[in-house]
Amino acid sequence: MIRTFVIRHGKPMSNWGDSAVDPDPGLDETGRAQAEAAADALMALPGDMRPTRVFASPLRRCRETAEPYARRLGVEVTIDPRLGEIPTPKALSHAERGPWLQAAFDLTWGQIQGDLDYDAWRRSVGAAVIEHAGAALFSHFVAINAATSCALGTDAVISFRPDQASITIFGVEEGQLTLVEQGREADTQVH
């Protein structure tokens, strides 16, 4: 079995509920420290388990969380849009995204209302984790839950609440995804 490490981004400078929110915030000071701690944890893995490739969501908070680890390895961060945020319906304003997302947390993937097939989106996240077997993937709260849903064969949108910069470990064997170790949980705001 090949292990794949999926890391939630560190704490961003702004949140979805902020009045003047940046649609693509970078990390704040705490988030940068969390990114360094995640890099430390990954570097501490035994050499045969340590990921040597780094992929990230296109969003700045994930790229900035990935950078300390990539820098230590001497590799570039490769962007994979499948690791990005759950797409918001186009008809929703920026301010309406938070309530829409909170409501989706109590649904199944097939029940989410929007512009696309969210169950297909969930499967695309799982496919990215399988495709990048053995790598470090820097992603988001909902995307990590999407991959967890694929691994567990469940339809619930939220399986657990991954903390900022927590590391969830998936196994890939013969094209199948399993959950090896759930990342640290916390009651954090989703960004």
C-alpha positions in Angstrom: 0.0 0.0 0.0 1.2 3.5 -0.9 0.5 6.2 1.6 -0.7 9.7 0.4 -0.6 12.6 2.8 -3.4 15.2 2.5 -2.8 18.4 4.5 -5.4 21.0 5.2 -4.2 24.6 4.6 -3.0 26.7 7.6 -5.0 29.6 9.1 -5.7 32.2 6.4 -5.7 36.0 6.9 -9.4 36.3 6.4 -12.5 34.1 6.7 -15.7 33.7 4.7 -17.7 35.6 7.3 -15.5 38.7 7.3 -17.1 41.8 5.9 -14.2 42.7 3.5 -13.1 39.2 2.8 -10.3 38.5 0.3 -11.5 35.8 -2.1 -8.1 34.2 -2.1 -6.4 35.0 1.2 -2.9 33.9 2.1 -1.8 32.6 5.5 -1.6 34.8 8.5 1.3 34.5 11.1 -0.4 31.5 12.8 -1.0 29.8 9.4 2.7 30.3 8.4 3.7 28.6 11.7 1.3 25.8 11.0 2.7 25.3 7.6 6.2 25.0 9.0 5.0 22.5 11.6 3.3 20.4 8.9 6.6 20.5 6.9 8.5 19.4 10.1 6.0 16.5 10.6 6.4 15.3 7.0 10.2 15.6 7.1 10.2 13.5 10.3 8.6 10.5 8.4 10.9 7.6 7.6 12.7 8.1 4.3 10.7 5.4 2.5 7.4 6.9 3.6 8.3 10.6 3.1 6.5 12.1 0.1 8.9 13.5 -2.6 6.2 15.2 -4.7 4.1 18.1 -3.7 0.7 19.1 -5.1 -1.7 21.9 -4.0 -5.0 23.5 -4.6 -4.7 26.6 -6.8 -5.7 28.8 -3.9 -3.1 30.9 -2.2 -3.6 29.5 1.4 -2.9 26.0 0.1 0.1 27.0 -2.0 1.6 28.9 0.9 1.0 25.9 3.3 2.8 23.6 0.7 5.8 25.9 0.2 7.8 25.1 3.3 7.7 21.4 2.7 8.5 21.8 -1.1 11.4 24.1 -0.2 12.9 21.6 2.1 12.6 18.9 -0.5 14.0 21.2 -3.2 11.0 20.6 -5.5 8.3 22.8 -7.0 4.6 22.8 -5.9 2.5 21.4 -8.7 -1.1 22.8 -8.9 -4.0 20.4 -9.3 -7.4 22.2 -9.5 -9.1 18.9 -8.3 -7.7 19.6 -4.8 -9.4 23.0 -4.7 -12.4 24.3 -2.8 -15.9 22.9 -3.4 -17.3 25.1 -6.2 -20.0 27.5 -5.1 -23.1 27.9 -7.3 -22.7 30.8 -9.6 -26.0 32.4 -8.5 -24.7 32.9 -5.0 -23.0 36.1 -3.8 -19.8 35.9 -1.9 -21.8 36.6 1.4 -24.2 33.7 0.6 -21.4 31.1 0.2 -21.0 30.5 4.0 -24.6 29.7 4.7 -24.8 27.5 1.6 -21.7 25.6 2.7 -23.0 25.2 6.3 -26.3 23.8 5.0 -24.4 21.4 2.7 -22.6 19.9 5.7 -25.8 18.2 6.8 -26.5 16.6 3.4 -25.2 13.8 1.2 -23.1 14.5 -1.9 -26.1 13.9 -4.1 -28.3 16.3 -2.2 -26.2 19.4 -2.6 -27.9 22.0 -4.8 -25.8 23.9 -7.3 -24.4 24.2 -10.8 -22.7 20.8 -11.0 -22.9 17.2 -9.9 -21.3 17.4 -6.5 -21.0 13.6 -6.2 -18.9 13.7 -9.4 -16.8 16.5 -7.9 -16.3 14.3 -4.8 -15.1 11.4 -7.0 -12.7 13.7 -8.9 -11.1 14.6 -5.5 -10.7 10.9 -4.7 -9.3 10.3 -8.2 -6.7 13.0 -7.6 -5.6 11.4 -4.3 -5.3 8.0 -6.1 -3.4 9.5 -9.0 -0.9 11.3 -6.8 -0.3 8.2 -4.6 2.8 8.7 -2.4 2.7 12.5 -2.6 1.9 15.4 -0.2 -1.4 17.1 -1.2 -2.3 20.4 0.2 -6.1 21.0 0.1 -9.2 22.2 1.9 -11.7 21.0 4.6 -14.4 19.9 2.2 -12.1 18.3 -0.3 -10.5 16.3 2.5 -13.9 15.2 3.5 -14.7 14.3 -0.2 -11.6 12.0 -0.3 -12.6 10.5 3.1 -16.0 9.8 1.7 -14.5 8.0 -1.3 -12.2 6.0 0.9 -14.9 5.0 3.4 -17.6 4.4 0.7 -20.0 6.8 2.5 -22.2 9.5 1.1 -22.1 12.0 4.0 -20.6 15.4 3.0 -18.8 15.7 6.4 -17.1 12.7 8.0 -14.8 14.7 10.3 -13.5 18.2 10.9 -9.8 18.4 9.9 -7.9 21.0 11.8 -5.8 23.6 10.0 -2.6 22.1 8.8 -3.6 18.6 10.0 -2.4 15.6 8.0 -4.8 12.9 6.9 -3.2 9.7 5.6 -4.8 7.7 2.8 -3.7 4.4 1.4 -3.7 3.6 -2.3 -3.5 0.0 -3.4 -4.5 -1.5 -6.8 -6.4 1.8 -7.6 -8.4 1.7 -4.4 -8.5 4.4 -1.8 -8.6 3.7 1.9 -8.4 5.9 5.0 -5.3 5.0 7.0 -5.3 7.8 9.6 -7.7 10.7 10.1 -6.0 14.0 10.7 -6.2 16.0 13.9 -9.7 17.4 14.4 -10.7 20.8 15.7 -13.7 23.1 15.8 -12.3 25.5 13.3 -14.0 27.8 10.9 -14.1 26.5 7.3 -12.2 28.8 4.9 
